[in-house]
Amino acid sequence: MSAPRSRAPLEKRARLRAAAARHVAAHGLAGFNLHRLAAEAGVGFDLARHYYRTNEALIADVARAYHVALGERMADAVLAARGLSGAARVEALALAALEAMAAEGEVHRTARAAVAALPRVAEAVRNWDAWLVGEFVGALAAAGVREATVQCVLAWSVVSLIREWAVRLEGVGEAERRVCAEMLAAMVVRS
């Protein structure tokens, strides 16, 4: 049974994004080709080109969808963390971010590659990161870090470190990610 016609474009775009993420995770941006990806996704090239006028547009959509998924995965944890104080709040946010990014695997690596290579994608990601940085600024303030400049520098550093760790920690369990979150909280919050 086929999907209702109204859902078909969403599903085709999702298949194209998945094919793009697999390609970039395996090969980087080298050889990225909408013709090949459309065939792999089972979508006609003309339709794929209608959805994404350029290869960069497809990569940008992968990064956008990834950040929407991260926000959805992290929403409950972020709200729960707001009720914590001190290092526990920083740790809870760090663990939520690590868990969300690790759950996205290939797509996380694709978004990182896109940020490194494509300025427009990088700008969009910085806007999403600003939300997460803001959460860490609030957590650091609640943990006793008083100076706004220090809060900001630490928060941006924490988010950058978490993005890197999410790649390095693929395939490890939650216990290992929890240790990393505890260590990160201890690094940025004075006892």
GIRAKA-V325486 format. One record per pair of residues at least 12 apart in sequence whose C-alpha atoms are under 10 Angstrom apart, sorted by the first residue. I is the first residue (numbers start at 1). J is the second residue. D is the distance in whole Angstrom. If there is no record, write none. Layout:
# GIRAKA-V325486
I_J_D, I_J_D
This chain:
# GIRAKA-V325486
9_47_9, 9_48_10, 9_51_9, 12_38_9, 12_41_8, 12_42_8, 12_43_7, 12_44_10, 12_47_9, 12_48_8, 12_51_9, 13_38_10, 13_41_9, 13_43_9, 13_47_10, 13_48_8, 13_51_7, 13_52_9, 13_58_9, 13_61_9, 13_62_10, 14_41_9, 14_61_10, 14_62_9, 14_65_9, 15_37_9, 15_38_9, 15_40_9, 15_41_5, 15_42_8, 15_43_8, 16_34_9, 16_37_7, 16_38_6, 16_39_9, 16_40_8, 16_41_5, 16_42_8, 16_43_8, 16_48_8, 16_51_10, 16_52_10, 16_58_8, 16_59_10, 16_61_10, 16_62_9, 17_37_9, 17_38_10, 17_41_9, 17_58_7, 17_59_8, 17_60_10, 17_61_7, 17_62_5, 17_63_9, 17_65_9, 17_66_10, 17_107_9, 18_37_9, 18_40_10, 18_41_8, 18_62_8, 18_106_9, 18_107_8, 19_34_10, 19_36_9, 19_37_6, 19_38_8, 19_39_9, 19_40_7, 19_41_6, 19_42_10, 19_62_10, 20_32_8, 20_33_9, 20_34_8, 20_36_10, 20_37_6, 20_38_9, 20_40_9, 20_41_9, 20_55_9, 20_58_8, 20_59_7, 20_61_10, 20_62_8, 20_106_10, 20_107_9, 20_110_8, 21_37_10, 21_58_10, 21_59_8, 21_62_7, 21_63_9, 21_105_9, 21_106_6, 21_107_5, 21_108_9, 21_109_8, 21_110_5, 21_111_8, 22_37_10, 22_105_10, 22_106_6, 22_107_8, 22_109_9, 22_110_8, 23_36_10, 23_37_8, 23_106_9, 23_110_9, 24_59_9, 24_106_8, 24_107_9, 24_109_8, 24_110_5, 24_111_9, 24_112_10, 24_113_8, 24_114_9, 25_105_9, 25_106_5, 25_107_7, 25_108_9, 25_109_6, 25_110_6, 25_111_9, 25_112_10, 25_113_8, 26_106_8, 26_109_9, 26_110_9, 27_110_10, 28_109_9, 28_110_8, 28_112_10, 28_113_7, 28_114_9, 29_55_10, 29_56_10, 29_59_9, 29_110_9, 29_113_7, 29_114_8, 29_117_8, 32_55_7, 32_56_10, 32_59_10, 33_54_10, 33_55_7, 34_48_7, 34_49_8, 34_52_9, 34_53_10, 34_54_8, 34_55_6, 34_56_10, 34_58_8, 35_48_8, 35_49_9, 35_55_10, 56_114_9, 56_117_10, 56_118_8, 56_120_9, 56_121_8, 57_120_10, 57_121_9, 59_110_8, 59_111_8, 59_113_9, 59_114_7, 59_115_10, 59_118_9, 59_121_8, 60_110_10, 60_111_8, 60_114_7, 60_115_9, 60_118_9, 60_120_8, 60_121_6, 60_122_9, 60_124_8, 60_125_9, 61_111_10, 61_121_9, 62_107_7, 62_108_9, 62_110_8, 62_111_7, 62_114_9, 62_121_10, 63_107_8, 63_108_8, 63_109_10, 63_110_7, 63_111_5, 63_112_8, 63_113_10, 63_114_8, 63_115_9, 63_121_7, 63_122_9, 63_124_8, 63_125_7, 64_111_9, 64_121_8, 64_124_8, 64_125_8, 64_128_9, 65_107_9, 65_111_10, 66_101_9, 66_104_8, 66_107_6, 66_108_7, 66_110_9, 66_111_7, 66_125_10, 67_100_10, 67_101_9, 67_104_10, 67_107_10, 67_108_9, 67_111_9, 67_124_10, 67_125_8, 67_128_7, 67_129_9, 68_128_9, 69_100_8, 69_101_9, 69_103_10, 69_104_8, 70_96_9, 70_97_8, 70_99_9, 70_100_6, 70_101_7, 70_103_9, 70_104_8, 70_108_10, 70_128_10, 71_97_9, 71_100_9, 71_128_9, 71_131_9, 71_132_9, 72_100_9, 73_96_8, 73_97_9, 73_99_9, 73_100_6, 73_101_9, 73_103_9, 73_104_10, 74_93_8, 74_95_10, 74_96_6, 74_97_7, 74_98_10, 74_99_9, 74_100_6, 74_101_10, 74_132_10, 75_96_9, 76_96_9, 77_92_7, 77_93_7, 77_95_9, 77_96_6, 77_97_9, 78_92_8, 78_93_6, 78_94_10, 78_96_7, 78_97_9, 78_132_9, 78_135_8, 78_136_10, 79_93_10, 79_135_10, 80_92_8, 80_93_9, 81_93_6, 81_94_10, 81_96_9, 81_135_9, 81_139_8, 82_135_9, 82_138_8, 82_139_8, 82_142_9, 83_139_10, 84_139_9, 84_142_9, 84_143_9, 85_138_10, 85_139_7, 85_140_9, 85_141_9, 85_142_6, 85_143_6, 85_144_9, 86_139_7, 86_140_7, 86_141_9, 86_142_6, 86_143_4, 86_144_7, 86_145_10, 86_185_9, 86_189_7, 86_190_9, 86_191_9, 87_139_8, 87_140_8, 87_142_9, 87_143_6, 87_144_9, 87_181_10, 87_182_8, 87_183_10, 87_184_9, 87_185_5, 87_186_7, 87_187_10, 87_188_8, 87_189_6, 87_190_8, 87_191_8, 88_139_9, 88_143_9, 88_181_10, 88_182_8, 88_185_8, 88_186_10, 88_189_10, 89_135_10, 89_136_9, 89_138_9, 89_139_6, 89_140_8, 89_142_8, 89_143_8, 89_185_8, 90_135_9, 90_136_7, 90_137_9, 90_138_9, 90_139_6, 90_140_7, 90_142_9, 90_143_8, 90_155_10, 90_158_10, 90_181_8, 90_182_9, 90_184_8, 90_185_6, 90_186_9, 90_188_9, 90_189_8, 91_136_10, 91_139_9, 91_178_8, 91_179_9, 91_180_9, 91_181_5, 91_182_6, 91_183_8, 91_184_7, 91_185_5, 91_186_8, 91_189_10, 92_139_10, 92_178_9, 92_181_7, 92_182_9, 92_185_9, 93_132_9, 93_135_8, 93_136_7, 93_139_8, 93_181_8, 93_185_9, 94_132_10, 94_136_9, 94_158_8, 94_159_8, 94_161_10, 94_162_7, 94_177_9, 94_178_9, 94_180_8, 94_181_5, 94_182_8, 94_183_10, 94_184_8, 94_185_8, 95_162_9, 95_174_9, 95_177_7, 95_178_6, 95_179_9, 95_180_8, 95_181_5, 95_182_8, 95_184_10, 95_185_10, 96_177_10, 96_178_9, 96_181_9, 97_132_9, 97_159_8, 97_162_7, 97_163_8, 97_166_9, 97_181_9, 98_159_10, 98_161_10, 98_162_6, 98_163_8, 98_164_10, 98_165_8, 98_166_6, 98_167_9, 98_169_9, 98_170_10, 98_174_9, 98_177_7, 98_178_9, 98_180_9, 98_181_8, 99_166_8, 99_169_10, 99_170_10, 99_173_9, 99_174_7, 99_177_7, 99_178_9, 100_166_9, 101_162_9, 101_163_7, 101_164_10, 101_165_9, 101_166_6, 101_167_8, 101_169_10, 101_170_9, 102_163_9, 102_165_9, 102_166_5, 102_167_7, 102_168_9, 102_169_7, 102_170_6, 102_171_8, 102_172_9, 102_173_10, 102_174_10, 102_177_9, 103_166_9, 103_170_9, 103_171_10, 104_166_9, 104_170_10, 105_166_8, 105_167_8, 105_169_10, 105_170_7, 105_171_9, 106_167_9, 106_170_10, 108_163_8, 108_164_10, 108_166_8, 108_167_8, 109_163_9, 109_164_10, 109_166_9, 109_167_7, 111_125_8, 112_125_9, 112_163_8, 112_164_9, 112_167_9, 129_155_10, 129_156_8, 129_159_7, 129_160_9, 130_155_10, 130_156_8, 130_159_10, 132_155_8, 132_156_9, 132_158_10, 132_159_7, 133_151_9, 133_152_8, 133_153_9, 133_154_9, 133_155_5, 133_156_6, 133_157_9, 133_158_8, 133_159_7, 133_160_10, 134_151_9, 134_152_8, 134_155_8, 134_156_9, 135_155_8, 136_151_8, 136_152_8, 136_154_8, 136_155_5, 136_156_8, 136_158_8, 136_159_8, 137_149_10, 137_150_9, 137_151_5, 137_152_6, 137_153_9, 137_154_8, 137_155_6, 137_156_9, 138_151_8, 138_152_10, 138_155_9, 139_151_9, 139_155_9, 139_189_10, 140_152_9, 140_154_8, 140_155_8, 140_185_9, 140_188_8, 140_189_7, 141_189_10, 143_185_10, 143_188_9, 143_189_7, 143_190_8, 143_191_9, 144_189_8, 144_190_8, 144_191_9, 145_188_9, 145_189_7, 145_190_8, 151_188_9, 154_187_10, 154_188_7, 154_189_10, 155_188_9, 157_188_10, 158_184_8, 158_185_9, 158_187_10, 158_188_8, 161_184_9, 162_180_9, 162_181_9, 162_184_9, 165_177_9, 165_180_8
